[in-house]
Amino acid sequence: MAETIQFTSIQLKQWLEKETNSTLTPVQTQAKKQRDEMSKSLESLNEVCQQILESSSSEIEKRNMKVYNRARALNKLARLFLDRLEKLRAPEQVTYDSLNKFASETQKTLVVTEIDVKNWFPRISPFFIMDRRKFLTFYEKTKQSFNTLNDFVNKEYVKTKTLEETFQSINELQNLEKNSFEVKNELEKIKKERVPIEQEIAGLQQKTDELKSKGPIDRLNAINGQIEIINNDLKHAIRHLQKPFVKMQSLATSGGGAGITPDELKELNMYLESHFEALVKEDKGYPILKQILQKLDSLLKEDKLKLKPEKARKAEQSIIEINVKNALIGLQENGIKVYSEKSVLVNSTHLDETKRNISAFQEQAEALKARKTSVEAHETIKEREYKDLQEKISNNKRAIERSVLAALNKKIQLL
């Protein structure tokens, strides 16, 4: 099995030029020669057409009625030939494709010109016989040049088509590799731009977390936690009084004789809305709550609240616990202590400063996150572009490897 030769794209081009020099160089030289000869023939034909145009124009100006109509026909024909020849452009860069295209366009021009010559030259006869002969002489030479060119393109030049296309593919590969290298560098720059932004965001987050986990914010969170515990304990302690309180409130507001004063009703409303605040804002021993509970006890005994016996019994038991056994004293003392500490803390300049710092850090972090999002979007675009280029490079390499194998019967691998 033949050994596989490994190359970079630059190495392959140099190697392939050496390998194909004896094959391609003579053919390329011949191709340029054929192009030049075809161009020269077309230029000569163009000059003849220009002479015919001038000759026919001169006869038109003489107004000789015997020649006039034929002169006009020949003049129009000469202009038509010149327009067609003007559109034919010999390729500056000679390749199989460019020369084949030139030959094809020339053939089309010659075919339609042949038709015009056969249709119109007999009608112009017997005038302008010298002009017509001169045209036909150069026209035949042009056809001969075309036949030579066409034979060369289809019989000899076509054999090197695969090699030419391989060289073109190598040039395309090198351009793709260059673009890929540039995109990769851009991608690295974008990543380097993103990393410090992420580090700065992380730094701001760390500062924010430290402010929240230490100092007044942390202490405030701890106090709120203690308040939540006390609040839950208090809620549990007066759970059997909730419905009686609501019925007592309704009785008082509807004028049904609950027997409580406006201050007591205000305090009752507060216990229903926020029992923790109501308890800690009362005087020590919660005297107003006790007065409300005493009147509630009377209402229960008189059955003015229309409670079910079991609910009434549990409410009476709670009244005994709170009024007689002072079950809420401990909760009130602890509540007053933490509520007082919270009030001092909330009104402190230290807490205000901490909150301002946290807010500032968060604003900076949001601005950086928006910038990071923009950078990441650009990074995603470049990653997709780089991936597409890598895929094109891979496909191009495999195609070149197959072409070299087909043209030279040598197995190569592009790195």
Beta strands, then each sheet from edge to edge (+ up, - down):
strand 1: 5-7
strand 2: 412-414
sheet 1: 1+ 2+
end
